[in-house]
Amino acid sequence: MLDFLNEANWWCLLLLLILAFLLGWFLSRWAGKNKYKSKLEECEKQNMKLRNAGNAKAKSTFSNPAIEEISQPEGEIKAIKTRDHGGLPATNYSTNDGKKPELNFASFGKANASEKDDLKLISGVGPFIEEKLNGIGIYTFDQISRFSKEDIETVTQLIKFFPGRIERDKWTDQAEKLKNQ
């Protein structure tokens, strides 16, 4: 009988050791997660700052409360209002005379729907933008590859797309590669 009690004591001791180990392991994981969570968030903020530092036109998302008024630098990218309140398309074009800008097809050529390329193959062009481009007479990669700076500005105003997006996504370079495939 004494052997049975001695054996039962060993099993209880083993069970208590396993439970203590599991409790310690779970508590250390929980404490470690909370300990490094703030450090991880700080690292992510620093990485975001570093990524944005290379873009001269990007503003820092971190504000300095000591600065009351920040003037916009010359040439900074600004959003154009494309929809009025209620989702209706905005009708104002930001040109000097208030008229709708016109494309200079002589600089990049004319095309029609029968010559249409799949413009969605260009990164940054989805079905909605492709429809807008087709609506103003741009159907082919060849046309886009020959855009000048003035053409890009006019197209941006006509399709009411984010200013600078065509240059940032390098539509002309992409179109040049796609037309040669």
HELIX and SHEET records of a PDB file:
HELIX    1   1 LEU A    2  ALA A   53  1                                  52    
HELIX    2   2 PHE A  105  PHE A  108  1                                   4    
HELIX    3   3 ALA A  113  GLU A  115  5                                   3    
HELIX    4   4 LEU A  119  LEU A  121  5                                   3    
HELIX    5   5 PRO A  127  GLY A  135  1                                   9    
HELIX    6   6 PHE A  141  SER A  145  1                                   5    
HELIX    7   7 LYS A  149  ILE A  159  1                                  11    
HELIX    8   8 ARG A  165  ARG A  168  1                                   4    
HELIX    9   9 TRP A  171  LYS A  179  1                                   9    
END                                                                             
